[in-house]
């Protein structure tokens, strides 16, 4: 599996979310895919040892989701309230981000709590990100 994370140390999740009208300097901070295997996605990086400390997978006919824990210090991610990346109803963050075989996704990362989640959904509105304030526990119920 893959999740989006900042491309370099000391960037917050919010700083790496990306948006279409970003300056070239801001684009350098757009999130990149980190995966269990290097190059599992175009340009993806492999999870460094110790980053992922737990992960739980759930699949249904309309979505796949992963909930888990991680150590943000491994990548130098600041311990703040985090943020989320998504593709749902014409919002794409980071630009170009997608879940293979699905139409929409929601990927939250909360460094201060050491949790992450990703949900890949059928249908452009399938992930229903209108409830994004609920965070991982509300958007992607599972084990953390």
N, C-alpha and C positions, 0 to 999 in steps of 0.2 A: 504494500500500500504506500501511498504518498500523501503528504500534507504540505501546505504552503507555509514558509517561514521566511524571515528577513534574510537577505543575501550576505549580510556582514554583521559583525559584532556591534553592539551598542545602538542598534536600531530597534525601535519599538514596533509592535505589530501594526499600529496605526500608521507609522511612517512608511511601512512597506505595502500598504493596501493597494495603492495605485489607482489612478483614474485617467480617463482618456485625454484630458487637457493638461497633463503634467508636463513640466519643463524637462529638458533632457537630463538635468541634474537629478530631478525627482525620479525620473524613470530608472536611473541607476539603482535606486532603492527599492524598486518593485520586488515583491516576494518571488522566490524561486521554489521549485518542487524539491523536497527532500523525500527519499524513498528507501524502502528496505533493500533495493538493489540499485546500484549506480546505473544511470541511463534508462531506468524503467519508464521514464517519460522523457520527452525531448529536453535535453539540457539538465536533467535532474541530477542532483547530488545524492550520495548515499548518506543515510543517517550515520553520524559518527558514533563510536562506541559510547554507551552510557546515556545517550540522548533520550531514547524511548525506554521508559521503565515499566510500562504495562500497556496492553492494547486488547480491546475486545471487539470482535466483529459480529455484525448481525445483518442478515440478508433477507429481504422480502421480495415479492414480485415487482414492487414499484420503487424500491430503494435499497441501497447498501449503506451501512454506517459503521464507523469505527469510533469508539470512545476510548480515551486512554490518559496516561500520565507521562510526563516527561520532565527532564531536568534542564531548565532554561540556561543554567550557567554553562552548560557544555558548549553552547553557541554564543554566549555572551549576550543573551536577550535580557533587556532590563526587566526587573520584577515589578511590572505595573498590571493594570487591569486588562490588558490585551486588546483584542479586537477580533474582527472576522474578515474573511475573504468569501466572496460569493459570486455566483452567476445565476440570476433569477430575474426574469422580466426586464431584460435589456441592461442590467447592471452587470459589469464584469470586472471583478477585482481578484487578483491582478489581471490586467488586460491580457487576453489570450488564455486564461485559465479555464480548465474544463476537467470533467471526470469522464474517462473513456466509457462509452456505451450509455451515457446518461445525458439528460437535457439541462439539468441545473445542479448546483451544489451549494453547500454551506459548510465552511471550515472555520471554526473558532479556535483561538489559542489564548489561554489565560495564564500568563507566566507566574503571576503572584500566587496562584493556586496550583501551578504545575499540572494543568490539565489541557487537553486538546480534544477536538471532535471534528469529524467530517461526515457529512451525509450527502450522498449522490442520489438524485431523484429522477424519475421519469416525468416528463412534462416540464415545460418552461417555468411553471409556477409550482411544481411539485414539492419543492422544499419549503414553501410558505415562509419566506424569510421575514414577513411582516412582524413576526414575533421574535426578532433577533435579540431584543433586550433580555429574553429569558436565558440567554447564554447556552452553554453546552448542556447543562442539566435539563433545561426546558426544551431546547431544540433537538437534542440528540440524547434522549434518555438511555442510560446504560450504566455500565460499571466504570467507575473512575478510581 
